[in-house]
Amino acid sequence: MMTTTQTSLYQKALEAVKALSLEAQKDLIETLNNRFNLRQRQQFLREIKEVQAEYQSGQFKFGSVSTFLEELDNRETLVGLPNH
């Protein structure tokens, strides 16, 4: 949930984008998608390192596929990623 300040900044950003030409909007979308994808990859790599460290330290836990998927859904909800 966004705070009032975040909503205001978001609204200002939308207004600024609206003032851009279509070509500039397209370039901005492409840039934002690239940055978003980079952040997702970085997050994924951090999670891989965490799991590797847990496994090496013996903290890795085994379970069923359904338990794994349930925990994955909960984790995606916490970080705001869409559920598949």
C-alpha positions in Angstrom: 0.0 0.0 0.0 1.4 3.4 -0.9 1.6 6.3 1.5 0.3 9.7 0.6 3.9 10.9 -0.2 4.4 7.9 -2.5 1.0 8.5 -4.2 1.9 12.1 -4.7 5.3 11.2 -6.2 3.7 8.5 -8.3 1.1 11.0 -9.6 3.8 13.5 -10.4 5.8 10.8 -12.3 2.7 9.9 -14.3 2.1 13.6 -15.2 5.7 14.0 -16.2 5.5 10.9 -18.4 2.2 12.1 -19.9 4.1 15.3 -21.0 6.7 13.3 -23.0 6.4 12.5 -26.7 5.2 8.9 -27.6 8.8 8.1 -28.6 10.2 9.3 -25.3 7.5 7.4 -23.4 8.5 4.2 -25.4 12.2 4.8 -24.5 11.3 5.4 -20.9 9.3 2.1 -20.7 12.2 0.2 -22.3 14.6 1.7 -19.8 12.3 1.0 -16.8 11.8 -2.6 -18.0 15.5 -3.1 -18.3 16.1 -1.7 -14.8 13.3 -3.9 -13.4 14.7 -7.0 -15.1 18.1 -6.2 -13.7 16.7 -5.8 -10.2 14.9 -9.1 -10.5 18.1 -10.9 -11.6 20.0 -9.3 -8.7 17.3 -10.5 -6.2 17.3 -13.9 -7.7 21.2 -14.1 -7.4 20.9 -13.0 -3.8 18.4 -15.7 -3.1 20.6 -18.3 -4.8 23.5 -17.3 -2.6 21.3 -17.5 0.5 20.2 -21.0 -0.4 23.7 -22.1 -1.1 24.9 -20.7 2.3 22.0 -22.4 4.1 22.8 -25.7 2.3 26.5 -25.5 3.1 25.7 -24.7 6.8 23.2 -27.5 7.1 20.3 -25.1 7.5 18.7 -26.3 4.3 15.3 -28.0 4.9 13.7 -30.6 2.8 10.0 -30.8 2.1 7.3 -31.7 -0.4 6.7 -29.8 -3.6 3.4 -28.5 -2.4 5.0 -27.1 0.8 7.7 -25.4 -1.4 5.1 -23.9 -3.7 3.0 -22.7 -0.8 6.1 -21.0 0.7 7.0 -19.5 -2.7 3.5 -18.0 -3.1 3.8 -16.5 0.4 7.2 -15.1 -0.4 6.0 -13.6 -3.7 3.1 -12.0 -1.8 5.4 -10.5 0.7 7.7 -8.9 -1.9 4.8 -7.8 -4.2 5.5 -10.1 -7.1 2.6 -11.5 -9.1 1.5 -15.1 -8.3 1.6 -17.4 -11.3 
